[in-house]
Amino acid sequence: MLPNNKRKIALISVHGDPAIDIGKEEAGGQNVYVRKVGEALARLDWSVDMFTRRSSQEQAEIVEHNYNCRTIRLTAGPQEFVRRQKIFEFLPEFVTAFLKFQREQQITYPLIHTNYWLSAWVGMELKKQQSCIHLHTYHSLGAVKYKSVKNIPEISQTRLEVEKECLESADLIVATSPQEQEHMRSLVSDKGNITVIPCGTDIANFGRHSRQDSRVKLNIEPEAKVVLYVGRFDPRKGIETLVRAVGLNEVKKQPHLKLIIVGGSTPGKKDGKEKARIESIVKELGLEEVVLFAGRIEHTELAYYYAAADVCVVPSHYEPFGLVAIEAMASGTPVIASRVGGLKFTVVDELTGLLVPPQDEQALAKAIARVLLYPAWSRQLEKDARKRVESMFSWDGVAEQLQQQYLEQLSEVEQESLLPTS
């Protein structure tokens, strides 16, 4: 067992606040990952501080989650929501605030695990100013993302440079799937130390409700054919492809068809504009009676939606991992996902669901119809989906794998400190 002063770790997620409500603008899988990893590490007796940027004066500076795990919001730039593409200029302030917090608390974190490229820059700067081990999880690679978007942001070149420098300089990179690791090697750099540790899910929460009970709670007819989408309103999430697929005859003709879209939005913001665009497509296709916009749902309540669905669709243009897929699979719900990124790892084609080409509404419609038309086969998919999650994707299991890497890194540093100097 490590002494307490060496079981401290800082998880840094500048733009992805672990304590924020999931489903708000730019709050999604990364927020869940950092929060759940932090809580699981605390259960393994680590002292976990999760650092993020304060985006509102009303937000508490410190949020206690469970024993030994808390979120600490640092002031860097205005205390208001700032789009992630605009946060880079405030990162030096974030570093200064982090170092100030350490001094005031008389803490020096031996381990710093950063998340997303903005936090990677912070981690690299901190390592220049103090002795620490720097680990990083990308969550999304610019080199991959920019291939799937039409409008490339001005910050793109800076992001690509930071991601390359981080891969080559960090003590360890944690990829969430073999596909992400391959992308790092082929698109970013052949240098650097990479290990693969997947994301996880709460297997106690997802999978404890029956389909029948969930439909009663949500007021969904027992005979309904329920297709589910969970995620942000963002063009890259492929909601338009899903809606247009549902509008094709082979799906639309299914009796008692219902498409439930779960996700929060803010009028006037990017996600609100995307929701309005999707609503216009629904109207264009005459699907107003089929599509239900459920809004933002608390994470504990989300389990009922997964359980109530016949199939969950993840139509993203790109996903480095895809937490929604394993949440659905943990709930015993088969998944149809785009054949991209980490979804090719989380979803086993023809075993736990189906994989289809991204942005292909015809292929997606055929896959949805296939799951809905063959309930016996679908039930086998449900069983195999749950088994896969239980064996590979629990948060406690993820934390144990991360702990092993942390301990190995600390051991290497200790061994190096014992080497004689010339």
C-alpha positions in Angstrom: 0.0 0.0 0.0 1.3 3.4 -0.9 1.6 6.1 1.8 -1.2 8.6 1.8 0.8 11.4 0.3 1.4 9.3 -2.8 -2.2 8.3 -3.2 -3.2 11.8 -4.3 -4.2 12.4 -7.9 -5.5 15.3 -9.8 -7.9 14.6 -12.7 -8.0 17.7 -14.9 -10.9 18.3 -17.2 -10.9 22.0 -18.1 -14.1 22.2 -20.1 -15.8 19.1 -19.0 -17.1 19.8 -15.5 -17.6 16.5 -13.6 -20.1 18.0 -11.3 -22.4 19.5 -14.0 -25.7 18.0 -15.0 -25.2 15.8 -18.0 -27.0 16.8 -21.1 -26.4 20.6 -20.8 -24.5 22.2 -23.7 -21.1 20.5 -24.3 -21.7 18.2 -21.3 -21.6 14.6 -22.3 -19.4 11.4 -22.1 -16.2 13.1 -20.9 -18.0 14.6 -17.9 -19.4 11.2 -17.0 -16.0 9.5 -17.5 -14.1 11.9 -15.2 -16.7 11.8 -12.5 -17.1 8.1 -12.5 -13.4 7.4 -12.7 -12.8 9.8 -9.8 -15.5 8.2 -7.6 -14.2 4.7 -8.4 -10.6 5.6 -7.6 -11.8 7.0 -4.3 -13.3 3.6 -3.5 -9.9 2.2 -4.1 -8.6 4.6 -1.4 -7.1 7.3 -3.6 -7.6 11.0 -2.7 -9.1 12.4 -5.9 -9.4 16.1 -6.8 -11.1 16.8 -10.1 -10.2 20.2 -11.5 -12.4 22.1 -14.0 -13.1 25.7 -15.1 -15.7 27.6 -13.2 -18.3 28.7 -15.8 -20.8 30.6 -13.6 -20.7 32.7 -10.4 -23.5 30.6 -9.0 -21.5 27.4 -9.1 -19.9 26.2 -5.9 -16.1 26.3 -6.0 -15.9 22.9 -4.4 -18.3 20.0 -4.8 -17.9 16.9 -2.6 -19.0 13.7 -4.3 -18.1 10.8 -2.1 -15.4 10.0 0.4 -12.1 11.3 -0.9 -13.5 12.6 -4.2 -14.4 16.2 -5.0 -14.7 18.7 -7.9 -12.7 21.9 -7.6 -13.7 24.7 -10.0 -10.9 27.2 -10.8 -11.4 30.7 -12.1 -9.8 31.1 -15.5 -11.3 33.8 -17.8 -14.9 35.0 -17.3 -17.1 33.1 -14.9 -19.6 32.2 -17.7 -20.1 29.6 -20.3 -17.3 29.7 -23.0 -17.3 27.5 -26.0 -14.5 25.0 -25.9 -12.9 26.5 -29.1 -12.5 29.8 -27.2 -11.1 28.4 -23.9 -7.4 28.0 -25.0 -6.5 31.7 -24.3 -7.6 31.2 -20.6 -5.4 28.1 -20.0 -2.4 30.0 -18.5 -4.8 31.4 -15.9 -6.0 27.9 -15.2 -2.4 26.7 -14.6 -1.8 29.7 -12.3 -5.0 29.0 -10.3 -4.0 25.3 -10.0 -0.6 26.1 -8.6 -2.1 28.6 -6.2 -4.6 26.0 -5.0 -1.7 23.6 -4.3 0.2 26.2 -2.3 -2.8 27.2 -0.3 -3.7 23.6 0.5 0.0 22.5 0.9 -0.6 19.8 -1.7 1.6 18.7 -4.6 0.0 16.0 -6.7 2.4 13.3 -7.8 0.0 12.1 -10.5 -1.9 14.4 -12.9 -4.4 12.7 -15.4 -5.6 15.1 -18.0 -8.6 14.8 -20.2 -9.1 16.3 -23.7 -6.5 18.4 -25.6 -7.1 21.6 -23.6 -6.3 19.8 -20.4 -3.3 18.2 -22.1 -1.8 21.7 -22.5 -2.3 22.3 -18.8 -0.7 19.0 -17.9 2.4 19.7 -20.0 2.8 23.2 -18.5 2.4 21.8 -15.0 5.1 19.2 -15.6 7.5 22.0 -16.6 6.9 23.7 -13.3 6.9 20.8 -10.9 7.8 17.2 -10.6 4.8 15.0 -11.5 3.7 12.1 -13.6 1.5 13.1 -16.5 -1.1 10.8 -18.0 -3.6 11.8 -20.6 -6.9 10.6 -22.2 -7.8 12.3 -25.4 -11.6 11.6 -25.6 -11.5 13.0 -29.2 -8.6 13.4 -31.7 -8.5 16.5 -33.8 -6.8 14.5 -36.6 -9.9 12.3 -36.8 -12.6 14.8 -36.0 -11.5 17.3 -38.7 -12.0 14.7 -41.3 -15.7 14.5 -40.4 -16.6 18.2 -40.2 -17.1 20.8 -42.9 -16.2 23.9 -41.0 -12.8 23.5 -39.3 -12.3 25.9 -36.4 -9.4 28.4 -36.3 -8.0 26.7 -33.3 -7.5 23.5 -35.2 -3.7 23.8 -35.9 -3.0 24.6 -32.3 -5.0 21.6 -31.2 -3.2 19.3 -33.6 0.2 20.5 -32.3 -0.8 20.1 -28.7 -2.1 16.6 -29.3 1.1 15.6 -31.0 3.3 17.1 -28.3 1.3 15.4 -25.6 1.5 12.0 -27.2 5.3 12.3 -27.5 5.9 13.8 -24.0 3.4 12.5 -21.6 4.4 9.6 -19.3 1.4 7.6 -20.5 -1.5 8.0 -22.9 -4.7 6.1 -22.1 -6.6 5.2 -25.2 -10.1 4.0 -24.7 -10.2 1.5 -27.6 -7.7 -0.2 -29.9 -9.1 1.9 -32.8 -8.2 5.1 -31.0 -4.7 3.8 -30.3 -4.4 3.0 -34.0 -5.5 6.5 -34.9 -2.9 8.0 -32.6 -0.2 6.0 -34.3 -1.3 6.5 -37.9 -2.5 10.1 -37.7 -0.6 11.8 -34.8 2.8 10.3 -34.0 4.7 7.0 -33.9 6.3 8.1 -30.6 4.9 7.9 -27.1 3.7 5.4 -24.6 0.1 4.2 -25.1 -2.0 1.7 -23.2 -5.7 0.8 -23.8 -8.2 1.0 -21.0 -11.9 1.3 -22.0 -14.5 3.6 -20.5 -17.0 2.1 -18.1 -20.6 2.3 -17.1 -22.7 1.9 -13.9 -23.7 -1.8 -14.3 -25.7 -1.6 -11.1 -27.9 1.3 -12.4 -28.2 0.2 -16.0 -29.9 -3.2 -16.3 -31.9 -3.3 -13.0 -35.3 -2.3 -14.7 -37.5 -4.6 -16.8 -38.9 -3.4 -20.1 -42.4 -3.8 -18.9 -41.9 -1.8 -15.7 -40.0 0.9 -17.6 -42.7 1.3 -20.1 -45.3 1.6 -17.4 -43.3 4.3 -15.6 -42.7 6.2 -18.9 -46.3 5.8 -20.1 -45.2 3.9 -23.2 -47.6 1.4 -24.7 -46.6 -2.3 -24.3 -46.9 -3.0 -28.0 -44.8 0.1 -29.1 -41.7 -0.4 -31.2 -39.3 2.0 -29.5 -36.1 3.3 -31.1 -34.0 5.4 -28.8 -31.3 8.1 -29.2 -29.4 9.5 -26.3 -26.9 12.4 -26.6 -26.3 16.0 -27.4 -27.8 17.9 -30.2 -24.8 18.3 -32.4 -24.6 17.7 -36.2 -21.8 15.3 -35.7 -24.0 13.0 -33.6 -25.9 12.0 -36.7 -29.5 12.7 -35.4 -30.5 13.8 -38.9 -29.5 10.4 -40.4 -31.5 8.6 -37.7 -34.6 10.7 -38.3 -34.4 10.3 -42.1 -33.9 6.5 -41.6 -37.0 6.3 -39.5 -38.9 8.2 -42.2 -38.1 5.5 -44.8 -40.9 3.0 -45.4 -39.2 -0.1 -44.1 -39.1 1.5 -40.6 -42.0 4.0 -40.8 -44.4 1.2 -41.7 -43.7 -0.6 -38.4 -46.8 -0.6 -36.3 -46.8 1.5 -33.1 -43.4 3.0 -34.0 -41.9 5.5 -31.6 -38.6 7.3 -31.9 -37.5 8.9 -28.5 -34.8 11.5 -28.7 -33.2 12.1 -25.3 -31.0 15.2 -24.9 -31.0 18.7 -23.5 -30.8 21.9 -25.4 -30.7 25.7 -24.8 -32.7 28.0 -27.1 -30.4 30.3 -29.1 -27.3 28.2 -28.3 -25.6 25.8 -30.7 -27.5 22.8 -29.4 -30.8 24.7 -29.4 -30.3 25.6 -33.0 -29.5 22.0 -33.9 -32.7 20.8 -32.1 -34.7 23.3 -34.0 -33.2 22.0 -37.3 -34.0 18.4 -36.3 -37.6 19.4 -35.4 -38.0 20.9 -38.9 -36.8 17.7 -40.5 -39.3 15.7 -38.4 -42.1 18.0 -39.6 -40.8 17.8 -43.2 -41.1 14.0 -43.1 -44.5 14.0 -41.3 -43.1 12.2 -38.3 -44.6 14.5 -35.6 -46.7 11.6 -34.2 -43.7 9.2 -34.2 -40.9 11.3 -32.7 -40.8 12.3 -29.0 -38.3 14.9 -27.8 -37.9 13.8 -24.2 -35.4 16.6 -23.2 -32.6 16.3 -20.7 -33.1 13.3 -18.4 -31.3 12.8 -15.1 -28.7 10.0 -15.4 -30.5 7.8 -12.8 -33.8 8.1 -14.7 -32.0 7.4 -18.0 -31.9 3.7 -17.1 -35.7 3.5 -17.6 -35.4 4.8 -21.2 -32.7 2.3 -22.1 -34.7 -0.5 -20.6 -37.9 0.6 -22.4 -36.3 0.7 -25.8 -36.3 -2.1 -28.4 -33.1 -0.7 -29.9 -30.7 2.2 -29.1 -29.1 3.9 -32.1 -25.7 5.7 -31.9 -25.5 7.3 -35.4 -22.4 9.5 -34.8 -20.1 10.6 -37.5 -17.2 9.7 -35.2 -16.9 8.5 -31.6 -13.6 7.7 -29.8 -15.5 5.4 -27.5 -19.3 5.8 -27.2 -20.6 5.7 -23.6 -24.2 5.6 -24.7 -23.5 2.3 -26.5 -22.3 0.5 -23.3 -25.0 2.1 -21.2 -27.6 0.7 -23.5 -25.8 -2.7 -23.7 -25.7 -2.8 -19.9 -29.4 -2.3 -19.9 -29.8 -5.3 -22.1 -30.7 -3.2 -25.1 -29.2 -4.0 -28.5 -27.3 -1.2 -30.2 -27.1 -0.1 -33.8 -24.1 2.2 -34.2 -22.0 3.8 -36.9 -19.0 1.7 -37.9 -16.5 4.4 -36.7 -13.9 4.9 -34.0 -14.4 3.1 -30.7 -17.9 2.0 -31.6 -16.2 -0.7 -33.6 -14.7 -1.9 -30.3 -17.7 -1.5 -27.9 -20.4 -2.9 -30.2 -19.7 -6.4 -31.6 -21.4 -6.6 -35.0 -24.1 -9.4 -35.1 -23.4 -10.3 -31.4 -24.4 -7.3 -29.3 -26.0 -5.2 -32.1 -25.2 -4.0 -35.6 -22.7 -1.7 -37.2 -23.6 0.4 -40.2 -21.7 3.0 -42.3 -22.0 6.5 -40.9 -24.4 9.0 -42.6 -26.1 6.2 -44.5 -29.8 6.4 -43.8 -30.7 3.5 -46.0 -28.3 1.1 -44.2 -29.5 2.4 -40.9 -33.1 1.9 -41.8 -32.5 -1.7 -42.8 -30.7 -2.4 -39.5 -33.5 -0.9 -37.4 -36.1 -2.8 -39.3 -34.1 -6.0 -38.9 -34.0 -5.7 -35.1 -37.6 -4.8 -34.8 -38.8 -7.6 -37.1 -37.0 -10.5 -35.4 -37.7 -10.3 -31.7 -36.2 -13.7 -30.9 -32.9 -12.8 -32.4 -33.1 -9.4 -30.7 -33.5 -11.0 -27.3 -30.3 -12.9 -27.9 -28.6 -9.7 -28.8 -29.8 -8.3 -25.5 -28.3 -11.1 -23.5 -25.0 -11.0 -25.2 -24.9 -7.2 -24.9 -25.3 -7.3 -21.1 -22.6 -10.1 -20.8 -20.1 -8.1 -22.7 -20.5 -5.0 -20.5 -20.3 -7.0 -17.3 -17.1 -8.6 -18.4 -15.3 -5.5 -19.8 -16.9 -2.1 -18.9 -17.6 -1.6 -15.2 -16.3 1.6 -13.7 -14.7 -0.3 -10.8 -12.9 -2.5 -13.3 -11.7 0.6 -15.3 -10.4 2.2 -12.1 -8.5 -0.9 -11.1 -6.8 -0.9 -14.6 -6.0 2.8 -14.2 -4.7 2.1 -10.7 -2.3 -0.5 -12.0 -0.9 2.0 -14.5 -0.6 4.7 -11.8 1.3 2.4 -9.5 3.6 1.2 -12.3 4.4 4.9 -13.2 5.1 5.8 -9.5 7.3 2.7 -9.1 9.3 3.7 -12.2 9.9 7.2 -10.8 11.0 5.7 -7.4 13.4 3.3 -9.1 14.9 6.2 -11.1 15.4 8.2 -8.0 17.4 5.4 -6.5 19.8 5.2 -9.4 23.3 6.5 -8.6 24.2 9.8 -10.2 27.4 10.1 -12.2 
